[in-house]
Amino acid sequence: MFDEDGSLDPLLKFLLYSVLALAIGKMLWEWLTEDVSRWITVDLWGLIGDHPWWTAFILTGGLLVFLMLVRLVAFVSGASAYVGRQDTFVAPGDDVAGADVLTFRMKELSSMSATGFEQACSDLLARDGFRSPRRVGGAGDLGVDVIARDGEDRLLILQCKQYQNPVGSGHVQKFNGTARPHHGADLPIMIALNGFTQPAINFAQHHQLILMGRSELKQWAHGQHLYNVLGVQSATQ
């Protein structure tokens, strides 16, 4: 029923939306085939004339509810289509040096598409001065979403998980199987918007993988340098 990230299966989601659309269509058809003109010209206007203040109150409340629903749908469907630094979200806060620094709010990262989330991580690497950060995630990426090099020419391999639930040990094990053996990563870093399970953390510690959970991602997104957040030593930083 659910994908590994906690979302409804696409086929089930399509079926539910289809049933809902058919039900709404049936209701609209029955309503439109009745005497709509009489309802508008007689019943509705009579109601408004008898209760003008209540009508205004209901209309205002309905408009507010509609606007809230629009914003909610936009947030849930990932309407914040982040495509790169030309579409930057700037969110200065107490832990940000200045408004000209590229930063993201966590809700902005949550509302992005998976591709947008990877691009945001790539742009944060560029902000921190890493060389040639590039999003390479996609079909057949073998566990790499973003690559970059630091000032010491060390290769960073990032895998970015935007799952609703904490990332489990299975995903970390797969990343471990490709980050160093296949891609030659000097610093294999796995980022999870909503953190990791304890077995995943234990496995990563045993195999010297770097995990960035929600709290670390928040610090990085709010303006701190990646290596400061992760405690990575760098002679050039």
N, C-alpha and C positions, 0 to 999 in steps of 0.2 A: 504493500500500500504506500509506503514511504520510501523516498530515495535515501541514500546513505547520509545526506546532509539534513534530513528531517523534513524535506519538502514532499508534497503529495506526488505520487507517480503521475507523469504527464498524461497517460491515457485515462487514468481515473479522473484527473482534473478536467480533461476535455469532456468526459461523459457527464460530470456534475454540471459543468457550465451549459452543456447541451440541454439537459433536463430543465435547468433553471430558465434558459432562454425560451424553451417550448411553453413552460408554464406562464411566463410573462406574456408571451405572444398570444396565448389563448385568452388570458384575462383582458388584454388590450382589444382583441377582436370582439369579444362579447360586449365590452363597454362601447366600442365604436359603432357596433351595429344597433345599439339602442338609440333612443331619441336624444342624441347629444345636443342638438341645437336647442331643444326645449330646456334641457338641463342648464345650459349656459345662459340663455336669455331670460328664463323665468326663475328657476330654483336658485341658481348661483347668485344672480344679481339681487334676488330677494333676500337671500341670506346675508350678503354683504351690506345691503341697505339697512337691515334690522340690527346687525352687530358689526359696525365699522371698526371699532377699536379691537375687538377680538380677532377680526379678520386680519388687521394689520399686524397684530402680535403673532398670529399663526404663520403668516407669510414670512415675517422676519425670522422667526425661529426655524422655519423650513429652509430658508436660504442659508442660514448659518450651519445647519446640519448637513446640507448638500455640500457646502464648501469644505467642511471637515471630512466628509466621505471622499471627496476628490483628492484631498491631501493624503488621506490614509491609503487610498488605492495607489497613488503615485509612489508613496514610500514603500509599500509592500511589493509592488511590481518592479522596483529598482529603476525608477524613472530618472534618477540622477546619472545620466550617461556621461561619465567622466571619460574624456578621450585624450587628455594630455595637459601639459602645463599651460596651454593657451586657455584652458577651461578650469583654471585653478580655483579651489576653494580656499580662502584665507580665513583662518579662525584664530585670531590672537587671543591668548589667555595669559594666566598668571605665569605659566612656565614657558612662554614664548618670548624671544628677545625683541621681535619687532614684527609689524604687520606685513613687511615685505618678504618675510620668510614663508616658504611654501609649507602649509600645514593643512590638516584635515580633522574634522570632527569625526568621532566614532560613528555617529548616525549617518554621516555622509559615506564613510567606507562601507557601512552595512547596506546602504541603499544602492550602491553601484552594482553593475553587472560584474560577473567573474572576470571578464577581460578588463573592465575599468579598474577593478581592484588590483589586478596585476600591474596595470599601467601606473597606478598611483604609487605602488611600491617602487617601480622603476624610477619615477620622478623624484621620490624621496631620496633614493640613492644619488641621483644627480645633484640634488640640493646639498647633500653631505660631501660632495666633491669626489665621488667615485668615478672611475674612468669608464666611458662607453657603456653605461647601463642600457640594457635592451630587453624588452619583453619578447620572449620567444615561445610562450606557452601556446598550446593548441593540441590538436590530434597528433599522437605519436611523439609527444615532447619528451617522453621517458623521464618524467619527474622534474623537469626544469621549466620554470615559468619566467624567471628573470635572471640575467647574468650581468656581471660587472667585475671590474678589477679595482683594487685599492692602490694607494701610492707605492706599495711595495710589490706590486704586480701579482698579488695573490688573487686567485679566482674565487668569486662569490657565486654560488648557485643557490637561488631562492625558489622554494616552492610555496605558493600562496593559496591557503585554504580559507574560503569565505563561508564555511559551513555554519548552519544554525546551531549545531551541537559541537561539543569538544571533539577534536580529532583523535581517533583511536590508534592503537599500537600498529594495526595492519598498514595504515597509510605511512607511518613513520618507518616501518620495516621496508616497504617498497622504495621509499626515498633513499634509505640507507643502501639499497642494492644498486642504485644507479648514480647517486651524487658523486661519489669518489671513483668507483670502478669504471663507470662509463664516461662521465663528464670531467673527471679529474679535478673535482672541487678541492680547493684549499680550505674554504669555509662553507660547509653545507648548512644552510639556514632554512628552517621550515617555519612559516608564519601562519598562525591560525587566529582568525578573527575572534573566535569564542573559546580559545584555549585548547588544552590537551587533556586526555584522561591520564590517570596516574600510571597505568601500565605503559602508555606512550612515553611519558616523561622518564620512567625507569629505563626503558630501552634506549632512548636517546642519550642518557647519561652514560650508559655502558658502552655505546658505540661512538661517543664523542660527536654527536650531532648537536647543533645549536637550535634550540626551540625558542620562538618568540610568541608568547601567549598574548592575551588581551591587554593585560596591564602594561607589558613591554611595548606592544604595538601602539598603545595610547601615548606613551611617552615619546616614541619615535614620531608618530603622526603630529604631535603637538610641538615639535621643534627640536628635540634633543638628537644629537648625532647617534647614528646606529651603533657605533662601537662603544659609546658611553653607556647606552642602554644595555647592551649585551655583555659589557665588561671585557671586550676584546682589546688586546694591546696592539698599538700601532706606533711605529717610530715616527711616522709622518703626520700624525694627527695633532 
